[in-house]
């Protein structure tokens, strides 16, 4: 069953980093949920626009907007040459542009004016900067933030120190200093610019393996990873690890630029009209971190394929007549 039109259509702007048309092929389940939400909003009659940042670079390094083809009646645009890379691994330790990027924020505000956005739904600030939510609110628009991961607390995203163990205490930002060694941002941007040049020269944008070209070029810039043995047993999880983590993160401590980043992330979340974590755990973590309780609302993510099956079943004329007797 196709959702009916909305009685009061809005112009809704969505922000993220993955390309909607690639769905789960770029950004995995995060982008699948965002793309299906965008599609459903458009089907209900809303004007939906999507802006992504941190993924598109060119050999002409000026900050500007670009346009993808519309996807399922959703306008799809992107930021060229953002000072912040996406996904977050490539932007690790790029702290000052992640805290504040006035030119990037102003570009996004101009885009919101252009699409006549009534409200903004931020699914990821990766590729953007933390001063953006407050700037959008100051422009008179409500802002909803759905954190799909722990990026606001942790620049590594998954709360995994060196991607191997749970980080229970960020130590005011000091532990972050030895967490990751990302590739050169200049090399990543150059690789992405080369990928775009190849796209245009070889017309890869219409080829189904375009995403593979991107991935291959990004891997050229990334350090080699050594995977653990397949038969290695997982480390035991202490029973009170969650409690220790919450206690250690109950206060914002600023001992370096990473600590300043977490304070800025907290301010960004509290600047939103609504913060909608998809799990009770993330709600508890953000509340402990200092996000205002009147901003938090648990909104679980839907599974679009299950939702489609359910709608089809409800629409069936025999839905109310079970084929069995209890």
C-alpha positions as CSV (number, residue, x, y, z in Angstrom):
1,X,0.0,0.0,0.0
2,X,1.4,3.4,-1.0
3,X,1.2,6.0,1.7
4,X,-1.3,8.7,0.9
5,X,-0.5,12.4,0.3
6,X,0.1,14.6,3.3
7,X,-2.6,17.2,4.1
8,X,0.1,19.8,4.9
9,X,3.1,19.2,2.6
10,X,6.4,20.6,3.8
11,X,9.8,21.3,2.2
12,X,12.1,18.9,4.1
13,X,15.8,19.0,3.8
14,X,17.9,15.9,4.8
15,X,21.6,16.0,5.5
16,X,24.1,13.1,5.4
17,X,27.2,11.8,3.7
18,X,26.2,8.8,1.6
19,X,24.5,8.9,-1.8
20,X,20.8,8.1,-1.6
21,X,20.7,6.2,-4.9
22,X,23.3,3.7,-3.7
23,X,21.2,2.9,-0.6
24,X,22.9,0.1,1.4
25,X,25.8,-0.1,-1.0
26,X,27.2,3.2,0.5
27,X,26.7,3.7,4.2
28,X,25.1,0.3,4.8
29,X,22.0,0.3,6.9
30,X,22.3,3.9,7.8
31,X,21.9,5.0,4.2
32,X,19.2,2.4,3.6
33,X,17.0,4.0,6.3
34,X,17.7,7.5,5.2
35,X,17.0,6.8,1.5
36,X,13.7,4.9,2.3
37,X,12.6,7.8,4.6
38,X,13.3,10.3,1.8
39,X,11.3,8.1,-0.6
40,X,8.4,7.8,1.8
41,X,8.3,11.5,2.5
42,X,8.2,12.3,-1.2
43,X,5.4,9.7,-1.7
44,X,3.4,11.6,0.9
45,X,3.6,14.7,-1.1
46,X,6.4,16.6,0.7
47,X,9.2,18.3,-1.2
48,X,12.3,16.5,-0.2
49,X,15.8,17.7,-0.8
50,X,19.0,15.9,0.2
51,X,22.5,17.3,0.7
52,X,25.6,15.3,1.3
53,X,29.1,16.4,2.1
54,X,32.6,15.1,2.5
55,X,32.6,12.7,-0.4
56,X,32.9,14.8,-3.6
57,X,36.2,16.4,-4.5
58,X,37.6,17.9,-7.7
59,X,40.9,18.9,-9.1
60,X,39.6,22.5,-8.9
61,X,39.6,22.9,-5.1
62,X,36.8,25.5,-4.6
63,X,34.0,25.1,-2.1
64,X,30.8,24.9,-4.1
65,X,27.6,22.9,-4.7
66,X,27.0,20.2,-7.2
67,X,24.0,18.2,-8.3
68,X,23.1,14.6,-8.8
69,X,20.2,13.4,-10.7
70,X,16.9,13.3,-8.7
71,X,16.2,9.9,-7.0
72,X,12.6,8.9,-6.5
73,X,11.4,12.5,-6.7
74,X,14.1,13.6,-4.2
75,X,16.4,16.4,-5.1
76,X,20.0,15.3,-4.5
77,X,22.8,17.8,-4.2
78,X,26.3,17.6,-2.7
79,X,29.1,19.8,-1.4
80,X,32.2,20.0,-3.5
81,X,35.5,20.1,-1.6
82,X,34.3,20.2,1.9
83,X,37.0,20.9,4.5
84,X,35.7,17.8,6.4
85,X,36.0,14.4,4.9
86,X,33.4,11.6,5.2
87,X,33.1,9.0,6.5
88,X,34.6,9.9,9.8
89,X,37.7,7.7,9.7
90,X,39.2,9.9,7.0
91,X,38.5,13.1,9.0
92,X,39.9,11.9,12.3
93,X,42.0,14.6,14.1
94,X,40.9,17.2,11.5
95,X,39.5,19.0,14.6
96,X,39.4,22.8,13.9
97,X,37.4,22.5,10.6
98,X,35.1,19.9,12.3
99,X,34.4,22.4,15.1
100,X,33.8,25.4,12.9
101,X,33.7,25.9,9.2
102,X,32.0,29.2,8.5
103,X,32.3,29.1,4.7
104,X,30.8,25.5,4.6
105,X,28.0,26.4,7.1
106,X,27.1,29.5,5.0
107,X,27.0,27.4,1.8
108,X,24.6,25.0,3.5
109,X,22.4,27.9,4.7
110,X,22.3,29.3,1.1
111,X,21.3,25.8,-0.1
112,X,18.5,25.6,2.5
113,X,17.2,29.0,1.2
114,X,17.4,27.7,-2.4
115,X,15.3,24.6,-1.6
116,X,13.0,26.7,0.7
117,X,13.4,24.2,3.5
118,X,10.8,24.4,6.2
119,X,12.6,22.0,8.5
120,X,15.9,20.1,8.5
121,X,16.6,16.5,9.4
122,X,20.3,15.8,10.1
123,X,21.1,12.1,9.8
124,X,24.9,12.6,9.9
125,X,27.2,15.6,10.4
126,X,30.1,13.7,8.9
127,X,31.5,15.9,6.2
128,X,29.8,19.0,7.8
129,X,30.8,20.9,10.9
130,X,29.5,21.1,14.4
131,X,28.5,24.7,14.2
132,X,25.8,23.9,11.6
133,X,22.8,22.9,13.8
134,X,22.9,26.2,15.8
135,X,23.3,28.2,12.6
136,X,20.2,26.4,11.1
137,X,18.2,27.1,14.2
138,X,19.3,30.8,14.1
139,X,17.9,30.9,10.5
140,X,14.5,30.2,11.9
141,X,14.2,26.5,10.9
142,X,13.5,23.6,13.3
143,X,16.3,20.9,13.3
144,X,15.9,17.2,14.0
145,X,19.1,15.2,14.6
146,X,19.0,11.4,14.3
147,X,22.4,10.0,15.6
148,X,22.9,6.7,13.8
149,X,26.1,6.0,15.6
150,X,28.4,7.4,18.4
151,X,30.0,10.1,16.2
152,X,29.0,12.9,18.5
153,X,30.8,11.4,21.4
154,X,33.6,9.7,19.5
155,X,35.5,10.7,16.4
156,X,36.3,7.0,15.8
157,X,32.5,6.6,15.7
158,X,32.2,3.2,17.3
159,X,33.7,3.9,20.8
160,X,36.4,1.4,20.0
161,X,39.9,2.4,21.1
162,X,42.3,1.6,18.2
163,X,39.3,-0.3,16.7
164,X,40.0,-3.2,19.1
165,X,38.6,-2.5,22.6
166,X,35.7,-0.5,24.1
167,X,36.8,2.9,25.1
168,X,35.4,3.3,28.6
169,X,36.9,6.7,29.3
170,X,38.1,9.3,26.7
171,X,40.1,11.0,29.5
172,X,39.1,14.5,28.5
173,X,40.2,13.8,24.9
174,X,43.7,12.6,25.8
175,X,43.1,9.0,24.9
176,X,41.8,10.0,21.5
177,X,45.3,11.2,20.6
178,X,46.6,7.6,20.3
179,X,43.5,6.0,18.9
180,X,43.7,6.1,15.1
181,X,46.3,7.0,12.4
182,X,44.2,8.0,9.4
183,X,45.6,8.4,5.9
184,X,46.7,11.8,4.7
185,X,43.6,14.0,4.0
186,X,45.4,15.6,1.1
187,X,45.9,12.1,-0.5
188,X,42.3,11.2,0.1
189,X,41.0,14.4,-1.5
190,X,43.4,13.9,-4.4
191,X,42.2,10.3,-4.9
192,X,38.6,11.5,-4.8
193,X,39.4,14.2,-7.3
194,X,41.1,11.7,-9.6
195,X,38.1,9.4,-9.3
196,X,35.8,12.2,-10.4
197,X,38.1,13.0,-13.4
198,X,38.0,9.3,-14.4
199,X,34.3,9.3,-14.0
200,X,34.0,12.2,-16.4
201,X,36.6,10.9,-18.9
202,X,35.4,7.3,-19.0
203,X,31.7,7.9,-18.2
204,X,31.8,5.7,-15.1
205,X,28.9,7.6,-13.6
206,X,26.5,5.4,-15.6
207,X,28.4,2.2,-14.9
208,X,27.2,0.0,-12.1
209,X,30.7,-0.4,-10.6
210,X,31.2,3.4,-10.0
211,X,31.1,2.8,-6.2
212,X,33.8,0.1,-6.6
213,X,36.1,2.7,-8.3
214,X,35.6,5.0,-5.3
215,X,36.3,2.3,-2.8
216,X,39.5,1.2,-4.7
217,X,40.8,4.7,-4.9
218,X,40.1,5.4,-1.2
219,X,41.9,2.2,-0.3
220,X,45.0,3.4,-2.1
221,X,45.1,6.3,0.4
222,X,44.4,4.1,3.5
223,X,47.0,2.3,5.5
224,X,47.0,-1.5,5.3
225,X,44.8,-3.2,7.9
226,X,45.7,-6.5,9.6
227,X,42.7,-8.5,10.4
228,X,42.7,-10.7,13.5
229,X,42.8,-14.5,13.0
230,X,39.4,-15.9,12.1
231,X,39.5,-18.4,15.0
232,X,40.5,-15.8,17.6
233,X,38.1,-15.9,20.5
234,X,36.4,-12.6,21.3
235,X,37.6,-10.8,24.4
236,X,35.4,-11.3,27.5
237,X,33.1,-8.4,28.2
238,X,33.1,-7.3,31.9
239,X,29.6,-7.4,33.3
240,X,29.7,-3.8,34.5
241,X,31.4,-2.3,31.5
242,X,28.3,-0.3,30.5
243,X,28.1,1.2,34.0
244,X,31.8,2.1,34.0
245,X,31.4,3.8,30.6
246,X,28.4,5.9,31.7
247,X,30.2,7.0,34.9
248,X,33.3,8.0,33.0
249,X,31.3,10.0,30.5
250,X,28.9,11.7,32.9
251,X,30.8,15.0,32.6
252,X,32.3,16.9,29.7
253,X,36.1,17.2,30.3
254,X,38.1,19.4,28.0
255,X,41.9,18.7,28.2
256,X,42.7,19.1,24.5
257,X,41.2,19.7,21.1
258,X,39.4,16.3,21.2
259,X,37.8,17.3,24.5
260,X,36.8,20.6,22.9
261,X,35.2,18.6,20.0
262,X,33.0,16.6,22.5
263,X,31.9,19.9,24.1
264,X,31.0,21.3,20.7
265,X,29.1,18.1,19.8
266,X,27.1,18.5,23.0
267,X,26.3,22.1,22.1
268,X,25.3,21.0,18.6
269,X,22.9,18.4,19.9
270,X,21.3,20.8,22.5
271,X,20.9,23.3,19.7
272,X,18.6,20.9,17.9
273,X,14.8,21.1,18.2
274,X,14.7,17.3,18.7
275,X,17.3,14.5,19.0
276,X,16.0,11.1,18.1
277,X,18.3,8.3,19.0
278,X,17.2,4.9,17.6
279,X,18.0,2.8,20.7
280,X,17.5,3.1,24.5
281,X,21.2,2.7,25.0
282,X,22.1,5.6,22.8
283,X,19.4,7.7,24.6
284,X,21.0,6.9,27.9
285,X,24.5,7.7,26.7
286,X,23.5,11.0,25.2
287,X,21.5,11.9,28.4
288,X,24.5,11.0,30.5
289,X,26.7,13.1,28.2
290,X,24.6,16.1,28.9
291,X,22.0,16.3,26.1
292,X,18.8,17.9,27.6
293,X,16.1,15.4,28.3
294,X,13.5,17.7,26.7
295,X,15.4,17.3,23.5
296,X,15.6,13.5,23.5
297,X,13.0,11.2,22.1
298,X,13.5,7.5,21.3
299,X,12.5,6.8,17.7
300,X,13.4,3.3,16.6
301,X,14.5,2.8,13.0
302,X,12.2,1.0,10.7
303,X,13.1,-1.8,8.3
304,X,11.8,-0.7,4.9
305,X,11.4,-4.2,3.5
306,X,9.4,-5.4,6.5
307,X,7.3,-2.3,6.4
308,X,6.5,-2.8,2.7
309,X,5.4,-6.4,3.4
310,X,3.2,-5.3,6.3
311,X,1.6,-2.5,4.2
312,X,0.9,-5.1,1.4
313,X,-0.6,-7.5,3.9
314,X,-2.9,-4.9,5.4
315,X,-4.0,-3.8,1.9
316,X,-5.1,-7.4,1.0
317,X,-8.9,-7.8,1.0
318,X,-8.6,-10.9,3.1
319,X,-6.4,-9.4,5.8
320,X,-9.1,-9.3,8.4
321,X,-10.2,-12.9,7.7
322,X,-7.6,-15.3,9.2
323,X,-7.4,-18.7,7.3
324,X,-7.7,-20.6,10.5
325,X,-9.9,-20.9,13.5
326,X,-8.3,-20.5,17.0
